[in-house]
Amino acid sequence: MADVKETDGRDGLDGMMTALARARIGLGLAAFAAPGLSMRVTGISRGTDTGRDLMVRLYAAREIALGAGYLLSGEEAARRQWARIGLAVDALDAFSALRTRSRLPLWVTAGVVGIAGTAAGLGAAKAAHDVLG
């Protein structure tokens, strides 16, 4: 495969997965610190809503955990497991966004599906690479 270039025992796909893990942590920290602002920026919600802020912080904690899990797992087998967990979460996020399509603006749905779908695609590529070599 063109993206499989060994560098210090890691390939280009692992580099992309590492970047995804870092992005998860950054996004999670931002959403945890400012859930209302996060929802305004995405166009999903405006105003004050304590329940929404709680749910955003739960999502943020999940993103931080997924990113940190991947980055802190030292063994390759553990990284494979974290990548597969991330794949499952991202696929479910994309599916959930599609299910709410009729109740959200098209650009919001497209953004969530685009981001979650891209992350799921990267996770699927990593899983396939791990299985097929």
N, C-alpha and C positions, 0 to 999 in steps of 0.2 A: 504494500500500500504506500502511496506517496507520502502520507502523513506520518509514517512510522520511521522516524529517524532517531536512532539511539544516541542519547547524549547523557553521559553520567548515569547510565542504567535506566533512564526514563525516555519516553518518546514524546513526540509533538502532541499527541492526544492527551497524554497526562498533563502536559503544560496547559492545555486548554481547560482540562478539568480543574487544575490548580487555580487558574484564573476565575473559573466559575465559582469555586469554593470561596475565594476572596471576595468576589462580587456578592455572594450570598451573605457573608458576614457584614459587609458594608451596608447593603440594603437592609439587613436585619437590624443593625445598630441604628440606622437612620429612622426606620419605622418604629422601633422601640422608643427612641428618644422623643419623636414627634409624630405620633400616630395621626393626629388631625391634619397636620401639614401633608403627611404622606397621602392621605385620602384626597385632599384638595388638589395636589399635584397630579394625581392619577385621574381626577375627574369623577371619581366614584361617589364622593360624598362631601358635603360642606356642613359647616356648623359644628355644634358640640353634641357629642353622643358618647356617653360613658361606656355603654355596651359595645359600640363599634371600636372604641379605643382599646378596650380589653381584647377583643378578637384580633385586632391588628397587632397588639403586643404578643399574643399567643403565636400568631403567624411569624412575627419577627424572631421570637425565641426559637422556633422551628428552623428558620433560615440560618440563624447563628449556629445552632447545633449541627445542622447538615454540613455547613462550611467548615466549622472547626473539626468535626468528626473526620472529614476527608483529609484536612491538612495535618491533623495530629496523629493520624493512624500511620504508624511507622512501617508496618509490614505490608507488602503488596496485596496479600489476601484480604487484609482489613480495608485497604483502599477500594478493592473490588466490591466489597460488601457495601461500603458507604456510597459508592457510585450507583449501585443498583437500588439502594434505598432512595437516593436522589431521583433516579429515573422514575420510580414508582410515584413519588410525590409530585414531580413535575408533570407526568402524564395525567394524574388525577386533577391537578390544577388546570391544565388545558381543557380537560373534559368538563370540569365545573364551570369554567368560563363559557364554554359553548352552551351549556345547559341554561345559563342565565342570559343568553343573548337577547331574548325578547324584552328584558327588563333593564338593559343598560344600553347606552349609546354604542353604536357599531365600533367607533374608534377605541373605546375602552375594552370591549371584547377582543378586538383585533390585537390590541397591545398586549393584553394578558396572554392570549393564545400564542402570539408571536414570541413572547419572552419564555413562557413555560414550554412551548413547543420546541423552541431552539435548545433550551436546557435539556429537555427530554431526548431530543435527537442526539445531542452530545453524549448524554448518558447511555443511550442505546448503542452509539458507535463504540463507546468505551467497553460496554458489556460484550458486544460482538467481538471486539478486538481481543478481549481477555479470554473468550471462549475459543475463538478460531486461531488466535495467535497472530 
